[in-house]
Amino acid sequence: MIQQEVKQIFHCGERITNEEARRRLRTIFDRYDINRKPKATDLLLYGIKTKRIAIKQGEKRVEGVAILST
């Protein structure tokens, strides 16, 4: 069930910051009363293949992930 929801929220080819990934996972974790801190690396647990990347936001570069496959 959780895996299906994760695959609906994260799409192949998407590039998101770690903060955004945690925010999206937090909504799912809250729905299922999971009391752990979400991490971008948790996507691997739900069958989402990712690659670490740096995303430019204004003048800064922030850590993020590229979704390779769902």
N, C-alpha and C positions, 0 to 999 in steps of 0.2 A: 504494500500500500504506500509506504513512504517512498519507495523507489519510483513508483509511478508518478507521484506528485513531483518529485525532484526532476524527473525527466520532462515533465510538462513545463516546469519553470525555467530550466536551463536548456538553451538551444545550441545545436552544433554551429560552430563558427563564431559564436559570441565571444567578445573580449570584455571581461568585467574586473573591477578591482576586488581585492580580497574583502574589503569592507562591504561591498555590495553583495558578494557571495554569502558572507556571514549574515547579512540582513535578511536575505531571501531564505536561507536555511533556518534562521531564528523563527520565522513565521510558521514553517513546517514543524519545527521542534515544539513550538508552543501549542500547536493544534493537537499534537500527539503526547503532550505532557512529558517530553524528554527533557530532563534536567541537566543537560550538559552544554557546555559552551560550544557553539558551532564554529567550525574552521573551514576554510576553503578546501583544505585537504580532505575533508569529510566527503567531498563529491566522489572521490575514488571508492569509498565504501558503498555507494549507491550506483555503481556501474558507469560513472561519467569519467571519461578520460580527459585529462587536462594537461596543460603545459604552463609552467611558470613564465610570466612575461612582466615587463615593465610598461606601464601605461602612462603617457604624458597627459598631465592635467594642468593646464596653464604653463607655468614655468617649472613645475615639479614633475618628477617621475615617481609613480607609486607602484607598489607590487600588485600584481593581479594574475589572473589565469585566462588562458584561451581554452574554450571548450572544443576538444577535438572530435569527440563522438559521444552520443548518448545511447 
